[in-house]
Amino acid sequence: MKTVIILLSALFLTACFDSGDAQAKEENRTKLGKATFDKNCVSCHGKDARGTSTDWKRLLPNGKYPAPPLNGTAHAWHHSPKLLLNTINNGGVKLGGWMPAFKDKLTDKEKQATLDYLHSLWSKDIQQKYDARFK
């Protein structure tokens, strides 16, 4: 019995200490997300996801809207992770947009990392609102 108590105490105490692994994993996901974004999304959504148009709500001459910023200054943070992943997977062509589908071009890990990267760009206030609503 004494051995069981010692083992459980040791297990409990080791769980209380963060070795930094969680933060390192989050940083690695964010780096992968940035790399994925820069390779696949930056041409439409702009550097650091700031958009490429000063007014993303105004129609372009081709009758379509420009890609919105994804850095927390537009509406992306209003959408659930499920809906954001759906947009990444299926694009926006069926909705009248021009975003291509990335379902077969990106891995699930790359897609989630991209969402993690975008979340990291949002202000703390926007992050807290999003997390309270969806996480």
N, C-alpha and C positions, 0 to 999 in steps of 0.2 A: 504494500500500500504506500509506503514511504517513497518507493521508487516511482510509482505512478504520479504522486503529487509533485515530485521534483521534475519529472519529465513534462507534466502539464504546465508547471510554473515556467520552465525554460521555454516551452513552446509559446506561452502567452507573452513572455518578455521579448522574445525575438520578433513577434508580430508587431510590437509597439515601436520598433525602430525601422525607419525608412532608410534603406541603403542608397537611395537616389535612383534606383532602377526605374521606378514609375516616371520620374521626371525625364530620365534619359530616353525612355521609350517614347514619351510624348514629344520630345525634341526631335527624335529620329523620324517620327510620323510627320511632324510639321515640315522637316527638311524634305522628305519624300513628297509631301503634298505640294510644296513650293516648286520642286523640280518638275513634278507632273503638270502643275498649273503652267509653269513657264514654257514647257514643251507643247502643251495642247490648247491652252486657253488664253494666253496673254495677247495673242494677235487680235482677239475680239474684245476681251474684257479689260485689256490694258495692264500696264505694269502695276504690280501690287494690287491688282484687281480694282483699280480706280476708275475703270471705264475708259473709253476712247472718245467720247462725245461730251460736250459741256451740258447738253440737255438730252438725257437718255429717254425722255418721255416724248420727244418730238420725232415725228415720222421723217425718215430719210427720203430722198428723191425716188428711191426704188419702191416706196410704199411700206417698207418694213421699219421697225424700230431698231435702233442700235442696241448692241448687247449692253445690259445694265452693269453698273459697277457692282462688285460682289464684296466690297470691303466694309459693309455695314451702313453705307450711305444711301442705299436703295432698298429694295424690298426683299432680298434673298433671306434675310434673317427672320422674316415673318412666316417662312415656310418650314414645315417639319423636315427632319432628316430623311424620312421616307420619300417625301415629295422632291427634295433636292436630289436624292439618288435617282429617282425616276427621271428627272430632267437630264441628269448626266447620262443615264442609260439610253434614253429614248430621244433625246434632243428636243428641239422645239419646232421642227418642220410641220408636224401635224397640227400645231397650235397657231400656225401662220408665221412662225419665226424662221430662223435659218440655222440655229444651232444644230450641229450634227450629233448623231447618236454615238456614244462612246461605250456602249454595252460590250462590244466585242474587241474594243481597242485598248481598254484599261482593265487591270485586274481589280478585284474587289478591294484589295489593300490600297491600291493607288487612288481609287475613288474615295474611300474613307479618309485617306491621308489628305486628299485635296480639300475635303470638307473641314478637316481639322485645321489645315492651313488657313482657310478662309475665316474660320472662327477666330483664329489667332490675330487676324487683322482688325477685327471688330473692336470698338471701344469697350471698356470694362462694363459700362452701363448696358450696352447692347448685348454683350455676352451674358450678363446676369439675367436680363429679360428673356433671352432665348433659352438659357438653361432652365429657368423657372418654368417656362412653358413646355419644353420638349424633353428635358433630361430627367 
